[in-house]
Amino acid sequence: MPGMTQAAAPSASALMVCGPEIRSDVVKILAPPHAPTTTTTWTDHLYTCTYHLPGGQLVLSVKESPNTASADAYFQSLRKQLGTTTQLTAAQGLGNPGYESESGTVVILKDGKTLRVDATGMPTASGPHQLSRADLAYEIASDILGCWSE
């Protein structure tokens, strides 16, 4: 990442959080009566996609940092904001550092990008499998990491 520069628009990997593959995964996991609408923002190199679902909002974001130090600083600042978190195992983070909150947020750092999946705006149990907020956030995060690894 040395020499990395900030882009005027989100990267292709950041855009994936609101792209067809992840949108399809959200629909498969939650089985809403109709496809969710989404809104997006790109501010201060933070791309945010909010899925508006019948039960609430699922917010996915990717912070694109210019270097390792700022990526680590952002990753740690989110952890402080969330309060009590649990570190993900290497397997859970697909080899990347990450943590989760009981309330339903998963944060993973990969290649200078900080992925945050925030399911705190969803019901305590969602979809046909009645996933907890934490399980929903983790499932979506792992789907995104799978796309980023392809």
N, C-alpha and C positions, 0 to 999 in steps of 0.2 A: 503494500500500500504506500510506500514512500513515493512522493511526487504526485499522489492522487489529487485531483482537482475537483471542485464542486461543479456540478452540472446545473444548467438552467432549468432542466426538467427532470422528473424522476427517471431512474434507470428502468430497463425492461424487467429486472427482477423485482423492483419495488412495485411496478404496475401490476405484477401478477396477483397481488393480494385482492385486486378488484377485477381481475381478468376472468375469462370464461371457465377455466379449469377450477379455480377456487370457488367461484360463484356456483358451479355445478356441485362441488363438494359440500358447500353450505346447504344447498337444496337437498342433497342426498342424506346428509346427517340430520337435518331438522325437519324435513318433509313439510314445509309450510304449504298452506292451501294455494298459494300463488307465488311466483318468483319474487324475491325481495327486490325492492328498489335500493339504489345505492347513491351516496353522495361522496364526493372526493374533494380533498384540499391538498395543496402543495405549498407549504410555508416553511421558511427557514430550513430547507432540505429535509422536511418531514412530510412524507406522503401518507395521507390518512384516507381510508375507505370505510365508510359507515354503512353497514347493512341494516336496512329498516325492515324488521320482521314483525309479524303479528304480535309476538310476545315481548318485543323490546328491540334494543339495538346491540349489534355485535360490531365492535370497532377494531379494525386492523390497521396498523401503522408500521412504516419503515422509515427510520432515520438514517440518512446517508451522510456519513462523517468523512472529513477530508483526510484523516490519518488515524493510526491506531490509538494514539493517546486520547484524541477527542472521542473516538468511538467507545473506548473504555470508560471515559469520564461520563458520557451520556448514559451508558449501560448501568453504571453504578448510581448515577443520580436517580434513575427510575426506581432502582431497588430501594433507595432511601424514601422516595415518595410513597412507595407501596407499603412500607412498614415491614411487618413480619413476612418473610418469604422462605421458601425451601429451595435449595439448590437442586437443579436437575442433574441426574447422572449423565455420564458421557453418552450412554445408549439413548436416554430420553432426548437429549439435545442433538442426536445424530452426530456426535463428536464435537459439538459446539458448546461454549459456556451458556448457561441459562438458569433461570429460576422461575418459580411460580408462587402466586399468593393463593391462600385458601378461598379468597373472595372471587377468584375467577380470572386472573390475569397471568399470562405466560410471556416471558421476555427471553429472547435468544439473540446472541451476538454472532454474526457470521460475515466474514470478509468486509469489515467496516460498516456493516448494515445492522441496525438494531431492530429486530422484529418484535412488535408488541401485539398480542392478541388479548383484547379486553372483552370478556363476556359478562362483566359485572352488571350490565344493563339488561341482561336476559333473565327469564324466570329461574327459580332455584332448580327446576328440572325441565329440560327442553327436549323436544323431538320425541319420536316414537320410542326411543330407548331411555327416555327420562334422564339424560345426561346432566350431571351437576355442572355448574358454571365452570369449575376448574377443569373437569373432564372435557367439556366442550372446547375451552380455550386450548387445551393441550392437543386435542385431535386436529383442530384447524391449524395450529402451529406446525405440527408434524407433517400435515399435508403440504403446507407452504415450503417447509424445508426440503421435502421430497422433490418438489418442483425446482427449487434452487439447486439441487444436486444433480439434476438431469443434464 
